[in-house]
Every structure is written in structure tokens, then in C-alpha cells.
């Protein structure tokens, strides 16, 4: 009896020209295999996965193409088919790049080995598992851009929420991905959601160019710190713009990898914030401190800084307080007619005017001015209560006369018709708080209130380089060559350098201050006239007073910067420099 051998299903599926065998249900509808099975599919039967998170070209595309052209596919891709979708097979766990390469090679060569593809079919796992499978497969190779990864995870979360018909928390979604073989923390998902919400709408080209996670995190931190400071001061100042509008305006200039740098973006954002929120306490330096990541870390560790103490109210002169008890009504003059040398003149107590006789050879010291409070003795702020309880004592007369009363009567600010301002030749009504003599230069990119003082929070190489660059840029701009200065932030730099091709004498001078040698000579005499002008009748200096002050500030900043750089080269501060 001839017995027919049962056909080997695997061999039948691998035969050329054969289609995968499918079982049928009693109704006659085609049913896909219920377990993984090998298949040979043509390019016409395959399609890329529409939920593939990769949207950009693989950076190793040409290398992979050369390898497939020479050796064929080293790994067999896995495919599946959506029962409710089209009658085609899609890739379930990566393989979209290889499919695109096979299509190109088939069109270029016409070789059949590129047209028929060995695959492994797996039952339909669902859209969510397909997206997770693509993410996991790309994570192993590490060639998926950060924004593509964020978009893929966001899509997976949306698919799951659609299946559950409810919102899903980040922690719940993180647990799902961990159980599906793609471990990721909830905080990382939160950062990706923030990237898609706050950065991707305004910087799509920059993010799609391959901006890494390490580059995205400082941008998010910068935006968060700026929004926090904005919300704290927004109520006190009327502004026609919202923070999102200000941030969007700053982003539009940097939506390209060719022009973007974090430092330039921060400066542009601060400039936009200064224009939109003109708060009196928010100048450029204050914004720099608020947006400094080191300051944010310090606040996380030690809390918010204490608010500045309130300005003291102007002191008002209190009426004299006369101590209780009998008060002498007359202090006799000395025999030469002068008032005894005490802390109190007779006329001030009795209201009587003394008429001294012509002075003799003994010099009079009655015109020695009294010293105001705070000079040579504690002031009221140091605990002095003489305003309420005056200090008095009885002193014997040096020339044998009766004892006299000495000390302070009444307020320490009532100084017997003499105070500190009159001693200095100034009005007593003048405000003792002096305005800085260079306050007129507190404007522009780098406002200058003091030429020499450097705040402690900015006394480091990075901040000083930023200050030097802004000062040099303003000076070059004042001389009509704002493109002559570019930023230079390597460790030993001055923060700026002359742009290539600049021949302006002033820019070459600034470049020399930065330590760069130039072979282009310039006229020193004409250069000096920029600062001082000449003695000619109608001549004036080119640089205004504001820029002269900023030049002097640049000298100070560069001196301190070079000092810190020398200390860093030595491995620490030098005792001789302290």
C-alpha cells in the first residue's frame, strides 16, 4: 500500500513561490497562525510599521546597506499582521530600516535575493506591544534620537489610554513598560512629556537634528527656573505678554543646530524677559543668578535665600529729654570769660547768652566741635539708649571753680548745632546714602554700577567670561563693528575673541586684551582719540562716557579672570595673591 508522507509544514513554507499556509474556520474565513512560524515573504507583502518611533534616517544607514549588499540579512526580522488591518505584513520588533534598504537594493540590482525575505511570523500582539517592541529593539542598538524616543513613549501611552478608555498616570505607565520588557523610570517619562509640551512646539528642527538628553535637560531646567521667577514677580508688574509667548519668541531664533548654543539662548531669553517684565529688582545680573543651575542646586539643598532686610525709615530728630531732678540754672564762666571745657555749654542749658571778655594768652577750646553719634562711640543701633536716659556726670573745674555738668543731653542726633554733615561742609538735610558715580552706566547687556566690585556669586571663571564677552560686544558695537567679536569659552580664554577677518583697530585692541596676537597694525594715535578726543575746538571723543566706564570695568573683569585661571593652573589659590 502506497503511503503518502505527510508534508513538512516548515519546508513547505520555505519553498520559493509558496504562500504561507493558513487554516480556515468553519465559516471559511482565513485564520492566521497561532504561534511563531517561519515564512518567506516578498517585498510586496511587507510594509513598514505605521507606529514605528523612528522618523529620521538611521545614522548607520549606508553601513547597513553595504553589509546587506555583500552578505545579505544577518538577522531574520519578525513580522505580524493586524487582523483588522490591510492584507499585508508589518514589522513587529524593528526591521523598518532593513526593509527600506532591501527595496533600494531590489530596484538597483533586480536580484531575487533582495526581493524574497526570510521572516518569522508572530501572532498579532497589539499596537501597544509593537510600539514597545520597536523601542526596545532600538534601545539595544542605542541609535534612536531622544525626541524620537519621547514621541514613541508618548504614542504608547496614548494607545494604552485608548484601550483602557481612561487616563494613565506616569507611575502606572512605567510599571507597564517594565512588565513588557522595556524598563524606564517615571521621572524619565515626565522629562520626555515636558520636552514634548514645552520645547518641541517651538524647537522641532533643533530636536529632530539629534539633540541628546544631556542637552535637553539644561533647556528644561532653564525654562523651569525662568517661569518660576516670572510667576513670583509677574503680579507686581503689568505685562502684555505671557511667559509662554516670551519663551516662544526666544526659541524662534535658535530652531536650528547651526545657530544654537545654550549660552546664547540663555542671553536671548534674559533679554526677552527684561523687555517683557520690567521689574525694578530684576536686572540682567539678577536673572543670571536665578537661572544659574548651581544656584538652583544650592537652593534645593539649603532652601530659598532670606529676603533682603527692609530699608530703615529716615530718622526723625526727637526732642531733648531732660533728666529728672534739679538742674543748675547757671554755670559761671572762667575768670577769662570763656565757658569751661565740658560736653555742655551754659547757653544751651540756661538759655542765657554768655558774653566773654577778650581772650587772654590762654587759648580757648570752647569751639571744639562735638562729634556726632557713631564716631568714637556706639550709635543707637548698637544698643545706646541715651535717647531716653541721657548720660551726665559732675566734673570738677580745672581752675578751682565750681563743679560743672557734662555729658549728653537729649537725643544723640542734636549735636549742639554741629553735626557730621556741617563738619564736612554739607547740608544736614542731604541724604547720606550716596548714589554711585557710575550709575549712569547701569544699562545695556552688562550694566555697570561699580567698576571694581565683583559679586561673590559671579566670582568664577564661567561668569567672568560671560561678563567679559558682553562688555567687549557692547564696546565693539559702539564702534560700529558688532560682528567683530565672537564668544570664546574654552578654559583659558578671556570669554571672547575677534571674529575672523576683522581689521577694525578697536576690535584688534580688544583682541589683544584677550591675549590674541594679531599681525595687522593699527594707528595708536587715532585709537587714543576714540577715548580722549583732541584739543581741537569742535572735536569730541568717539566713545561716550558709558562705554568708557565699561572699558574700565572690562579691565577689572579680565584682571580677576586671569587671576582665577592662574590659580586653577597652579592647582589652587596662591597664598601670595590672597
Secondary structure, 3 states (H helix, E strand, C coil): CCCCCCCCHHHHHHCCCCCCCCEECCCCCEECCCCCEEEEEEHHHEECCCCCCCCCCCCCHHHHHHHHHHHCCCCCEEEECCCCCCCCEEECCCCHHHHHHHHHHHHHHCCHHHHEEEEEECCCCCHHHHHHHHHHHHHHHCCCCHHHHHHHHHHHHHHHHHHHCCCCCHHHHHHHHHHCCCCCCHHHHHHHHHHHHHHCCCCHHHHHCCCCHHHHHHHHHHHHHHHHHHHHHCCCCCCCCCHHHHHHHHHHCCCCCCCCCHHHHHHHHHHHHHHHCCCCCCCHHHHHHHCCHHHHHHHHHHCCCCCCCCCCCCCCCCCCCCCCCCCCCCCCCCCCCCCCCCCCCHHHHHCCCCCCCCCCCCCCCCCCCCCCCCCCCCCHHHCCCCCCCCCEEEECCCCCCCCEEEECCCCCCCCCCCCHHHHCCCCCCCCCCCCCCCHHHCCCCCCCCCCCCCCHHHCCHHHHHHHHHHHHHHHHHHCCCHHHEEEECCCCCCEEEECCCCCCHHHHHHHHHCCCCCCCCCCHHHHHHHHHCCCCCCCCCCCCHHHHHHHHHHHHHHHHHHHHHHHHHHCCCCHHHC
